[in-house]
């Protein structure tokens, strides 16, 4: 149900543009009804257990009081004895109730723990840390594909690239062209090392990117995605994403914006009174789509 809500909110303009509010509301209602039925069953089980527990305890109290009245009348027990027995019964029955609650909590923790352990035991194919860093004076800035064969892990029967070789030299500009689904975006994903090829290798400045420290390597590459991605922060935070914002010099920030041809409108007080500190909203909702 959470995914349905997030999709509707994240794409609210598309929903409104196609007048599809009723359909999305119906999808939400169906998901909500499923959650309601599950909650109803859990509530019935919980209520049944609580009823049986209270009925058992109160029935025992009633029976004890009824029977003890005869014993007290015959002088075989005192009121103090009866009160002690009732106190013991309250303690014992309450502990049974706590045990049932604890059993339910244990099963909840067990389910969550299994998921956590699965994630902890999962060894990613692409390492997130560890590796070498190329000295600055040895960075050439070249990307080379050497006999790369790649297919996505979920579609191993579909080969995206087969024994591909590409050499992009320093300061060279190239373009991947082709029809939709031909593997253009996949090549970028391989350069960014979102995936590793099944065969062959990809080299940066003459070093296999598998041997490089992932965080350092990604800091050497600037990626402009097909779809604009903005976080719910300020313009400055979005421009400096991936860097320590506090350490970014203002003159460097302005130089980058001038090179990207966006400095003039960011500093236009009539558009953005707060300049680089302007909040863009979730997914840039406060900004113009242009």
PEVENPE-V958992 format. One record per pair of residues at least 12 apart in sequence whose C-alpha atoms are under 8 Angstrom apart, sorted by the first residue. I is the first residue (numbers start at 1). J is the second residue. If there is no record, write none. Layout:
i=(I:I)
j=(J:J)
//
This chain:
i=(1:1:1:4:4:5:8:53:57:57:61:68:125:126:126:126:126:127:128:128:129:129:129:130:130:130:131:131:131:131:131:132:132:132:133:133:133:133:134:138:139:140:140:140:141:141:141:141:141:142:142:142:142:142:142:142:142:143:143:143:143:143:143:143:143:143:144:144:144:144:144:144:144:144:145:145:145:145:145:145:145:145:146:146:146:146:146:146:146:146:147:147:147:147:147:147:147:148:148:148:148:148:148:148:148:148:148:148:149:149:149:149:149:149:149:149:150:150:150:150:150:151:151:160:160:160:161:163:163:190:192:192:193:219:229:229:230:230:230:230:231:231:231:231:231:232:232:232:232:232:232:233:233:233:233:234:234:234:234:234:235:235:235:235:235:235:236:236:240)
j=(28:31:32:27:28:28:24:97:90:93:86:82:196:193:194:195:196:214:214:215:213:214:215:212:213:214:210:211:212:213:214:211:212:213:212:213:216:217:212:205:205:170:205:206:169:170:171:204:205:167:168:169:170:203:204:205:206:166:167:168:169:202:203:204:205:206:165:166:167:168:202:203:204:206:164:165:166:167:200:201:202:203:163:164:165:166:200:201:202:203:162:163:164:165:199:200:201:161:162:163:164:165:197:198:199:200:201:202:161:162:163:164:197:198:199:200:162:196:197:198:199:197:198:182:183:186:183:199:200:202:218:221:209:242:283:284:280:282:283:284:280:281:282:283:284:279:280:281:282:283:284:279:280:281:282:276:277:278:279:280:275:276:277:278:279:280:276:277:253)
//
